Amino acid sequence: MARINRRSMLAGVAAAPALAAVAGRAAQADPARAVSPKRNDPAGSSLHVGVGISDVTGPVAEVGMMGYSSFEQRTEGLHQRMRARAYVFAEGGSRVVYVVVDNCMIFQSVHDGVIARLAQQYGDLYTERNVMLTAVHSHAACGGASHNYAYNLAVMGFEKLVYDAEVDGIVEAISAAHDDLAPGSVDYGRGELSNASVNRSRVAFDRNPDEDKSYYPLGIDTSMRVMRIKQGGEDVGAINWFPTHCASLTNENHLVSGDNKGAAAYFWERADKGVDYLADGKPKFVAAFPQTNSGDMSPNLDLEPGHGPTDDEFENARIIGQRQVNAAQKAWSAASEKVTGSVDARVMYLDMAAQTVDGKYTPDGKPARTSPACIGAAMSAGSTEDGPAIPIFPEGTTNPLVDALGGMDAPIPQWLRDAQAPKLVLIAVGLVPPVGTWVPNILKIQILEIGQFYVVGGPAEFTIVSGLRIRRTVAAELDVPLENVIFQGYANSYSSYCTTPQEYDAQQYEGGSTMFGRYTLPAYQQGFAALAATLKSGSAADRGPAPVDNSGLQPAFNPGVDLDVPGADRKFGDVLTQPVAVTAGAQAVAEFVTGHPKNDLRRRSTYLEVQRRQGKNWVRHADDSDWSTKFHWKRTEPNQSTARITWDVPEGTPAGRYRIQHFGAGKDAGGTITTFTGTSAEFTVS
């Protein structure tokens, strides 16, 4: 299949890295970038911190993948397990929870499922007010967890296995962080990273005023912001905010993976800190690499899918991930700003389809309104940098989900065309019946206060200037330095993109995907200002309208598992291809008769082990969480399948005797699922 390009014209040539200029900018005595102590900072600190991690990996076979919305991109195996990383901060009887998930989006459905489960376990200790859920936005994730139909189109409907894996894993991570809560400390640091992103929409960025463009002289957000987390003087975690799309892997990839952000977390946790994800008990270290305002930030440095820094997509994910680790560790090691003060949170829901915006937040100073969600021509046309968007169906094509819901046709009234101008509206998705179910319009905004810092969470893909303007709005309202405000996109729900009004006018992909029209960002600024005001005054925030519960009608068209059969003269676990002797730098391969991975997701476990012989014993050397392994699943005949396991033997691997084991499960005609283990012959690594 050829790669699908999704922008009708290039965003322009991004600025080349200018490290000296960036370093000089960071060193300037810029009041907007200075970090100040929190207002009325109390003497001393009673801060408690806790960290936790769990597995959110969904079905790695025959499920549509989320991110590119390509009908052909369905799961056929696993590169690395997807994880949720949770952090609890508590001070003076108040606490907040911050979670980073290796998936594509946090949908309202998953958010609500997590909050409901937390209420069952902890009462009102953890609620929608003080829990922020965020996604790294991996485009190699399982789809189908949403209750909004537009985001399930290409994955053929709701997939309960994906939803359950995400909700269960997130709750487990939060519970682990809750149990881990202990006296601790947090230090803040900041660094620069200029070779892990490129502005894929430079034409739109250049329409912004000079005061915005001068903040980003390279046309990219180079800031790496980190929190270094300790308990009793021992390092236990890191949160490392940096904006780059988690789209190094292309729409030709069919292996579930955390992409460059998942790679970064793995390299710090596993390679540097020796974390064993399959071990019981507390992990040695939890390192999250969340997004910020990455809407127009691409990791594909050559402005083409799968290209830059190399022409190998997995190598690109590794390199971009490692660059984030290097920059984060440098800032983390130098972090010296003590995080002190109170912990608090505010939340508000906005009806983004009907916001009246004060002229204070609009470019011309005049009041304006948002409008019901619309998909623009630029969104369906797509971009050349990363991959396609929500699919628009040409004449003669069908989709069973669309058919089951009665179609996507809705009249586009002139007032809506005017409200969305200059967008060329293709589908008034906010008016398609059942209204409010295709994309969400009731959306959560949130601010977490962690000492003198404020994490501002928005439910969309915000461009770098959109994030900057929200940070400026919140900083002004709270009367704190701009650097004390950290923007967090992909938080709690998802509603496509958010550009500035000036960027919207360019109607590049991001503008065509800004659902609620030209004044989407000003509406968010207004909402965040109101939310920040309540945090500053200590008053309660108006919750706003309740989000819509669409759980009652969720069509699903993904294939299930009728039964598995091993084939004539075979049994599950039989080895079809034996590994041969290899050297470091080569690849070992084993192939097994297997069952369908949907029979057992093996969460918090593994589909494979590479084992090394030590005396009379075999010990686990690698598993399916490791960068060096891949698990490929293939349907060979109806109800028959194989598992192909590869291990790219890293340099420095100890010489010796090895073997590969595969763990699977088969379903018989009566529905009984039975687990099995397959073991390869021994082979040598020299």
Buried (B, 14 or more C-beta within 10 A) or exposed (E): EEBBBBBBEBBBEBBEBBEEEBEEBBEEEEEEBEBBBBEEBEEEBEBBBBBBBBBBBBBBBBBBBBBBBBBEBBBBBBBBBBBBBBBBBBBBEEBBBBBBBBBBBBBBBBBBBBBEBBBEEEEEEBBBBBBBBBBBBBBBBBBBBBBBBBBBBBBBBBBEBBBBBBBBBBBBBBBBBBEBBEEBBBBBBBBBBBBBBBBBBBBBBBBBEEEBBEBBBBBBBBBBBBBBBBBEEEEBBBBBBBBBBBBBBBBBBBBBBBBBBBBBBBBBBBBBBEBBBEEEEBBBBBBBBBBBBBBBBBBBBBBBBBBBBBEEBBEBBBBBBBBBBBBBBBBBEEBEBBBBBBBBBBBBBBBBBBBEBBEEBBBEEEBBBBBBBBBBBBBBBBBBBBBBBBBBEEEEEEBEBBEBBEEBEBEBEEEBBEBBBEBBBBBBBBBBEEBBBBBBBBBBBBBBBBBBBBBBBBBBBBBBBBBBBBBBBBBEBBEBBBBBBBBBBBBBBBBBBBBBBBBBBBBBBBBBBBBBBBBBBBBBBBBBBBBBBBBBEEEEBEEBEEBBEBEEEBBBBBEEBEBBBBBEEEEBBBBBEBBEEBEBEBEBBBBBBBBBBBBBBBBBBBBBBBBBBEEEEBEEBBBBBBBBBBBBBBBEEEBBBBBBBBBBBEEEBEEEBBBBBBBBBBBEEEEEBBBBEBBBEBBBBE
